[in-house]
Amino acid sequence: MLDLVIRGGQVVTPQGVGTWDVGVEGERIVAVTGPGTLPAEAGRVVDATGKLVIPGGIDPHVHTHWPIPALGGGFTTSAPPEQVSRAAVCGGTTTLVDFAVWEPGMTIARAIDDKEAVWRQGYTDHALHVMLQGAVPPDVIAQIPEAIQTGFPSLKIFTTDVRPIGKGRMIRLGHLWAIMETAAKHGGILAIHAEDDDLVMYMYERLEREGRTDIRHMPLVHSAMSEDISFRRVLRLARYVEGAAVYFVHVSAGAGVEAIAEARGEGHAVYGETLHHYATFTAEIYQRPDGVMFHTYPSLKHEEDRERLWRGLANGTLSTVATDELCTPRAIKLRSRHIADATGGHVGVETRVPVIYTEGVSKRGMSLERFVAVTSTNAAKLLGLYPRKGAIAPGSDADVVVFDPTVRRTLRSEDLHGSDYSAWDGWEVHGWPAMVLLRGQVVVENGKLHGRAGDGRRVAGKLGAAIQDGPAL
Ligand SMILES: [Zn+2]
């Protein structure tokens, strides 16, 4: 007997969209069939008439339990997985991809173990990128194949220190080349925060000298030019490495979208991520008294960039929408408007799927297939979690969202589960999850959280070969 049947919904599957019934047994989807063809007897039958049935969201870029330095010294730590993943399931995201941070002196395996220890209390499943930094020694680069084989195919790289107080993160071109070659050979992908460090650091110095240190000048520091030049430098390097796959995280500028489009047009395995944050706000908002609350690195850009991000999401140049979640209280975001001291990241895991539905599908006519691709399926494919994750298909994990597109809801941070603020406070969304399943278990229903900390598990990734062969999605 089936444990659960979801009946009558509009189901978004890898084969297209249609009115089908979905059968769940244990943790898996076992059937996607014509209406009324599944046995009437089931543990539970859910009527999804008028609703969408979509795979649980996958957020490919979150930072939990992350140190946030302050210019005056010391640091605070962002929210732990428990808090972030609780907010995520409430908004229809069932898998988060966080970072295992390698520090000089440790092994990659140790970095993974350390982060896994932090992830014991997740409400969602999770995967990890391995973040490398600085002058990565040869013996650590030699550990990359083992990391890939044990389920960690993506390596996070910064081409900039991002902030003057962030020194040590940047990986220079030579080491990047070595890491890229190793990843390419062994089935890995590089997740790159690409900005030109010379330009970024020059602008911090210059604006400091000119007394233009307010957050509203941030787009001059983390500029479209810097994104353009750095993306192209990485892409030029990738041409020399057979099998290199590059995933640019948090694309913020039209110039970044264009660089990706060109490389894809020439057949290179290049993919881009943007944030629902970058797709909904522009740098003008920095002018507000609380404008620093909206900052996340690199920086908000301008209206034309924002429209190019949407076009990129619609036409396939950009593959995913992430959050770059860094969940803190509002007070931490507001503590400094100084360009060198602004806290990045934001609280977005709960709003990501409904905001993209609203702004993409409802207002811009994005197809349902594309909506599911950018909020779930493509992240699964790029990080080797597909088809276990990211699909409504027999054999896939029963991570399912019954999404009600008739809901009209004004977002209020006090109704959300992440923190005491939301950048989307006061925004109206068209649709919200009515039910969320994590591996067959109902974890959210009609706004009530039934899941528990510790429900989540780690998912190992293994890239499909097509991802490295060319622009596969
Ligand atoms: Zn990030």
Residues whose N, C-alpha, C, O or C-beta is under 5 A from the ligand:
A	BS01	ZN	D324
